């Protein structure tokens, strides 16, 4: 019963709105009498495209980077590295020798016995540059 009451209330509201709209002077649309406006006029043709940019010049040819000449390092194992760093520390003194620990830290090591063989050459080069400075 409440569904029927709701439908009756909605029908009454629609009829009241239709009466108000008619009082304003708006004509109700009857099904099938809707007219669709014509398509809007076509857009004017676009202006001509700007002239194409000149082609890019060829990339410059660079010389191949110089291949570094491998330097023979005076050690091949952890024992040799430890001896080399000890000798370097002694020859540089404690002030400059303390920078050897910074070299190890820059390579990601906290102690000499952790150094991997693939870092021997770069550690050697860094220590030699400390000696030279």
Backbone bond lengths (Angstrom), bond angles and torsions (degrees), N, CA, C in turn:
res aa  C-N    CA-C-N  psi(-1)  N-CA   C-N-CA  omega(-1)  CA-C   N-CA-C  phi
1 X - - - 1.435 - - 1.521 111.87 -
2 X 1.308 117.56 -34.16 1.452 119.37 -179.32 1.521 111.05 -69.14
3 X 1.320 117.83 -31.20 1.464 120.77 176.90 1.519 110.55 -64.44
4 X 1.330 116.08 -42.10 1.466 119.70 178.70 1.518 110.70 -66.17
5 X 1.332 117.50 -37.37 1.460 120.62 177.75 1.521 110.69 -65.17
6 X 1.322 116.90 -39.77 1.472 121.00 179.01 1.518 110.45 -64.48
7 X 1.326 116.82 -41.51 1.470 119.88 179.89 1.519 109.61 -64.75
8 X 1.321 117.64 -42.63 1.463 120.62 178.92 1.524 110.97 -63.01
9 X 1.341 117.33 -39.66 1.458 120.51 179.57 1.528 110.77 -66.22
10 X 1.311 117.51 -40.60 1.473 120.99 178.25 1.527 111.38 -65.89
11 X 1.360 116.65 -40.51 1.469 119.96 179.23 1.519 109.66 -63.35
12 X 1.332 117.06 -40.99 1.461 120.80 179.65 1.525 110.34 -64.57
13 X 1.357 118.06 -40.18 1.454 121.49 178.56 1.515 111.36 -64.50
14 X 1.337 117.36 -40.91 1.472 120.82 179.21 1.525 109.50 -64.36
15 X 1.310 117.61 -42.34 1.464 120.35 179.51 1.516 110.78 -64.73
16 X 1.349 117.92 -38.76 1.463 120.63 178.70 1.522 110.58 -65.65
17 X 1.321 117.77 -42.55 1.474 121.09 177.72 1.521 111.14 -64.24
18 X 1.307 116.82 -39.76 1.459 120.14 178.92 1.523 109.63 -63.25
19 X 1.328 117.83 -39.43 1.465 120.82 178.88 1.520 110.43 -65.85
20 X 1.321 118.46 -41.10 1.473 121.25 178.77 1.523 110.97 -63.98
21 X 1.328 115.73 -43.45 1.471 119.73 -179.86 1.525 109.61 -62.29
22 X 1.324 115.83 -41.42 1.467 119.16 178.18 1.518 111.45 -64.43
23 X 1.331 118.44 -33.69 1.467 122.05 179.85 1.522 111.01 -68.54
24 X 1.311 116.66 -30.47 1.466 120.22 179.43 1.521 109.95 -73.58
25 X 1.281 118.12 -26.86 1.456 121.12 -179.95 1.514 113.48 109.12
26 X 1.315 117.02 10.87 1.462 120.09 177.64 1.520 107.75 -87.47
27 X 1.308 115.44 130.92 1.451 119.93 -179.83 1.524 110.01 -83.28
28 X 1.310 119.46 127.74 1.457 120.52 176.95 1.520 111.07 -66.38
29 X 1.318 115.23 148.77 1.463 120.78 179.00 1.514 108.07 -88.57
30 X 1.291 114.31 127.17 1.452 119.86 177.41 1.506 107.41 -92.61
31 X 1.317 116.94 137.67 1.447 121.77 -177.62 1.513 110.31 -51.23
32 X 1.335 117.10 131.01 1.455 122.88 177.47 1.511 112.87 93.44
33 X 1.330 118.47 -8.53 1.459 119.37 -178.20 1.520 112.74 -101.86
34 X 1.315 117.82 14.80 1.462 121.28 -179.49 1.520 108.35 -79.25
35 X 1.321 115.19 131.57 1.459 118.78 177.04 1.523 108.73 -109.21
36 X 1.290 115.62 137.45 1.453 122.12 -179.57 1.511 107.72 -96.80
37 X 1.330 117.55 128.56 1.461 118.63 179.38 1.525 110.99 -64.86
38 X 1.298 115.04 155.41 1.465 120.40 179.16 1.516 109.58 -65.84
39 X 1.317 115.59 157.74 1.463 121.16 179.55 1.518 109.26 -60.56
40 X 1.323 117.22 144.47 1.464 119.39 178.60 1.526 109.69 -63.67
41 X 1.314 116.04 155.52 1.471 118.51 -179.25 1.525 110.32 -62.82
42 X 1.303 115.79 149.38 1.464 121.76 -179.50 1.522 109.89 -64.32
43 X 1.325 115.52 146.67 1.464 120.72 178.90 1.518 109.54 -67.21
44 X 1.326 116.35 148.08 1.477 117.97 178.80 1.524 109.27 -64.12
45 X 1.304 117.03 152.67 1.472 119.57 -179.64 1.529 110.25 -62.05
46 X 1.336 114.56 147.42 1.463 120.21 -179.28 1.521 110.19 -73.55
47 X 1.310 113.64 152.02 1.459 119.07 177.50 1.530 109.04 -67.03
48 X 1.296 115.43 160.35 1.467 120.22 -179.90 1.532 109.79 -61.20
49 X 1.311 116.04 144.93 1.458 121.47 180.00 1.520 109.59 -65.51
50 X 1.333 117.21 147.02 1.458 118.65 177.82 1.528 110.09 -64.32
51 X 1.295 116.32 156.53 1.469 118.21 -178.67 1.536 110.22 -61.36
52 X 1.298 114.68 147.93 1.465 120.88 -178.63 1.522 110.18 -66.51
53 X 1.319 115.93 145.20 1.459 120.85 178.17 1.527 108.94 -68.71
54 X 1.314 116.03 151.22 1.468 117.72 178.36 1.527 109.56 -63.52
55 X 1.315 116.62 151.71 1.477 118.72 -178.56 1.527 110.67 -65.10
56 X 1.316 114.41 151.01 1.462 120.17 179.28 1.532 109.56 -69.23
57 X 1.324 116.07 142.19 1.467 117.18 176.76 1.524 109.94 -70.33
58 X 1.278 115.70 161.07 1.465 121.00 179.61 1.529 109.33 -64.98
59 X 1.294 115.31 149.58 1.462 120.33 179.40 1.528 109.18 -65.08
60 X 1.328 116.57 141.56 1.461 118.37 -179.72 1.529 110.54 -67.79
61 X 1.292 114.08 148.08 1.465 119.54 178.73 1.522 107.95 -91.64
62 X 1.306 116.21 121.56 1.449 121.01 179.01 1.520 109.13 -100.93
63 X 1.301 113.29 154.94 1.459 118.00 175.72 1.516 108.53 -73.93
64 X 1.275 115.66 148.64 1.458 120.11 177.81 1.528 108.71 -64.00
65 X 1.325 117.49 141.76 1.467 117.99 179.91 1.520 109.90 -63.14
66 X 1.297 115.30 146.35 1.466 117.84 -178.86 1.524 109.81 -63.80
67 X 1.282 114.25 139.11 1.459 120.47 178.80 1.522 107.66 -84.10
68 X 1.334 116.73 121.77 1.459 117.22 -179.25 1.525 110.87 -67.01
69 X 1.286 113.63 139.56 1.455 119.50 178.54 1.523 107.26 -80.16
70 X 1.317 116.93 123.78 1.460 117.68 -178.87 1.519 111.21 -63.87
71 X 1.311 113.56 134.80 1.461 119.96 179.51 1.525 107.14 -99.10
72 X 1.285 115.40 132.67 1.466 119.04 178.69 1.520 108.18 -70.52
73 X 1.313 115.79 127.76 1.457 119.51 178.70 1.528 108.34 -95.24
74 X 1.333 116.71 145.67 1.459 120.09 -172.65 1.533 114.70 -82.26
75 X 1.324 118.24 17.73 1.464 120.33 178.98 1.523 108.73 -149.16
76 X 1.323 116.68 157.82 1.456 121.23 -177.78 1.523 112.69 -134.16
77 X 1.341 116.37 -1.78 1.465 119.20 -179.66 1.520 109.21 -147.52
78 X 1.322 116.11 179.14 1.463 121.32 -177.05 1.529 111.74 -63.67
79 X 1.308 115.94 -37.00 1.468 119.13 179.01 1.523 110.36 -64.42
80 X 1.329 116.36 -44.29 1.467 120.38 178.55 1.525 111.66 -64.92
81 X 1.342 116.61 -39.02 1.472 120.52 177.89 1.529 110.34 -63.60
82 X 1.315 116.48 -43.49 1.467 120.32 179.53 1.523 110.79 -61.27
83 X 1.327 116.48 -43.65 1.467 120.39 178.86 1.529 110.64 -64.90
84 X 1.334 116.94 -42.04 1.471 121.12 179.57 1.531 110.45 -61.57
85 X 1.359 117.34 -46.48 1.456 120.20 -179.01 1.525 111.88 -66.98
86 X 1.320 117.01 -34.85 1.471 120.76 177.00 1.518 110.17 -64.78
87 X 1.336 116.53 -45.65 1.471 120.14 177.94 1.527 111.10 -63.16
88 X 1.331 116.94 -39.77 1.470 120.91 179.37 1.520 109.90 -64.16
89 X 1.327 116.86 -42.34 1.470 120.94 179.23 1.524 110.49 -60.88
90 X 1.329 115.13 -45.25 1.467 119.09 -179.27 1.519 111.78 -65.36
91 X 1.326 117.06 -38.92 1.461 119.28 -177.80 1.537 112.21 -73.76
92 X 1.324 117.86 -27.79 1.470 120.40 -178.49 1.524 112.16 -91.48
93 X 1.294 117.95 -20.09 1.453 120.40 -176.52 1.522 109.94 88.55
94 X 1.309 114.93 170.03 1.468 118.92 -173.25 1.523 113.06 -70.33
95 X 1.326 118.09 -31.16 1.473 120.21 -178.15 1.527 111.17 -65.27
96 X 1.323 117.06 -53.92 1.465 120.34 179.38 1.523 111.47 -79.78
97 X 1.312 117.00 -29.14 1.456 121.01 -178.50 1.515 112.86 -65.20
98 X 1.328 116.29 -27.53 1.466 119.69 178.78 1.533 111.39 -63.80
99 X 1.310 117.32 -21.61 1.470 121.05 179.71 1.527 111.83 -71.18
100 X 1.323 117.65 -14.14 1.465 120.51 178.08 1.524 109.90 -62.42
101 X 1.329 117.02 -37.95 1.468 119.90 177.47 1.528 110.65 -63.47
102 X 1.323 117.06 -35.70 1.461 120.44 177.16 1.530 110.79 -65.17
103 X 1.324 116.81 -36.18 1.468 120.63 177.06 1.523 109.40 -62.33
104 X 1.316 116.94 -45.41 1.465 120.51 179.03 1.530 110.73 -62.71
105 X 1.322 116.63 -42.42 1.465 121.33 -179.73 1.523 110.69 -64.39
106 X 1.329 117.93 -40.26 1.467 121.26 178.71 1.526 111.36 -62.44
107 X 1.310 116.14 -27.73 1.466 120.18 178.20 1.526 111.96 -89.49
108 X 1.328 117.01 -1.16 1.449 120.88 175.83 1.518 114.81 92.30
109 X 1.325 116.53 20.43 1.456 120.11 -178.20 1.524 110.30 -118.74
110 X 1.325 115.14 146.97 1.449 120.47 177.32 1.515 112.51 -101.98
111 X 1.327 116.31 -18.61 1.464 120.44 -178.24 1.525 109.37 -145.86
112 X 1.319 115.51 157.41 1.466 121.14 -177.57 1.523 111.40 -62.82
113 X 1.311 117.96 -37.40 1.467 119.49 -176.03 1.528 113.08 -73.40
114 X 1.338 118.69 -4.36 1.468 121.60 176.76 1.533 112.64 -91.27
115 X 1.330 117.88 -13.74 1.466 122.11 -173.16 1.525 110.36 -64.35
116 X 1.335 114.85 131.18 1.462 121.73 177.87 1.530 109.44 -87.15
117 X 1.325 117.79 149.18 1.470 121.04 -177.19 1.536 114.33 -57.77
118 X 1.329 118.05 -29.88 1.469 117.82 -178.33 1.530 111.89 -70.90
119 X 1.329 118.96 -9.14 1.464 121.86 176.40 1.530 112.91 -101.63
120 X 1.313 117.68 -1.90 1.466 120.24 -177.60 1.525 111.52 -56.17
121 X 1.324 117.41 -46.81 1.471 120.46 -175.39 1.527 111.22 -65.08
122 X 1.351 117.77 -43.31 1.464 118.94 -178.17 1.529 111.59 -70.29
123 X 1.328 117.68 -33.67 1.464 120.14 176.59 1.529 109.49 -68.74
124 X 1.312 116.74 -41.47 1.474 120.73 176.71 1.512 110.32 -58.71
125 X 1.352 117.17 -46.76 1.454 120.97 -179.14 1.536 110.87 -62.65
126 X 1.332 117.29 -40.94 1.468 120.58 -179.89 1.524 110.94 -65.70
127 X 1.323 117.80 -41.40 1.463 120.72 -179.76 1.531 109.70 -68.15
128 X 1.314 116.81 -39.31 1.474 119.30 178.18 1.527 110.98 -64.39
129 X 1.334 116.98 -35.87 1.476 118.00 178.04 1.535 110.06 -70.06
130 X 1.342 118.04 -30.19 1.472 120.14 173.48 1.516 110.36 -65.46
131 X 1.309 116.13 -41.15 1.470 119.68 179.31 1.525 111.03 -63.48
132 X 1.323 116.20 -38.60 1.459 120.88 -176.33 1.537 111.76 -73.33
133 X 1.312 116.84 -25.42 1.474 118.45 -176.73 1.511 112.55 -82.07
